[in-house]
Amino acid sequence: MLSSMTGFASVFKEYPTGRFNIILRSTNYRYLDIQLRLPDHFRIFEPILRDIILAKMVRGKMECRILLDLPVEEINDSEINEAYLHELLKLSNKIHRFDKKLQPLSMGEVLRWPGVLRSYSIDFDVLKIQLIDGINEALEEFNQSRQIEGQKIQHFLLSHVKKMLSTIQTIENQIPPILENYTHKLNKRLKEALGQVDNERVKQEFVLFAQKIDIEEEIERLRMHLTEVARIASQNSVAGKPLDFLMQELNREANTLSSKSVSSAVTHQCVDLKVLIEQMREQIQNIE
């Protein structure tokens, strides 16, 4: 099943050590870009989080935001790191003396400054286990949302493959009547010009015209590429880049087909093919 690069998940986890909310969201992107928004207590776990996410994603711009609420007793048990606070205030006053427009830190800003309040009750080993449990649960929900979206894209692509195959068959069926009509017109013109039909001349002109509008190779390649699109879209693997490449090949063949058209009906159908290809390409941009 295909996976979309667009996904979202939000998981709440509550433990004695605290309550945190893990929010995952992603958009399409050519490569993999992971942006972590973590509270200070989780900074030391950033490499672990990256490794877990890397194992679940291949492409896309992912934002992982974690919000942490400590229990009241956790905050009450916090102590002031006096040495750190002294250095912070000294630095704040020094900056204020340098430029009077810059105000010293307020009480709230001081208390929120990382490292000013220290707590001895946080068990980081336990917090690590809880965080890993939470991120795995969030990623499972996140990937489910991506697969649901990927399934919609898969159905869209397969339906467009059928439409294109039907259009190609219509174009192919129009070639014999075009050749027959050309032969009829050629006979009529020769008879009007010469008073009789030169069968040998008709044969020569017919061969040249048939070669000019011959689209057998283009039709065969279009069908081959569409078969490959259907195969890749139906398998469980990363498919975005291969499908994007196939869209380029399909567009190239459709352009060649259009350039050989000598019928307004065939030209219109070639335009329909290009529209279908472009619609598929837009959807493929969201596939991992």
Order of alpha helices (4+ residues) and beta strands (2+ residues): beta-beta-beta-alpha-beta-alpha-beta-alpha-alpha-beta-alpha-alpha-alpha-alpha-alpha
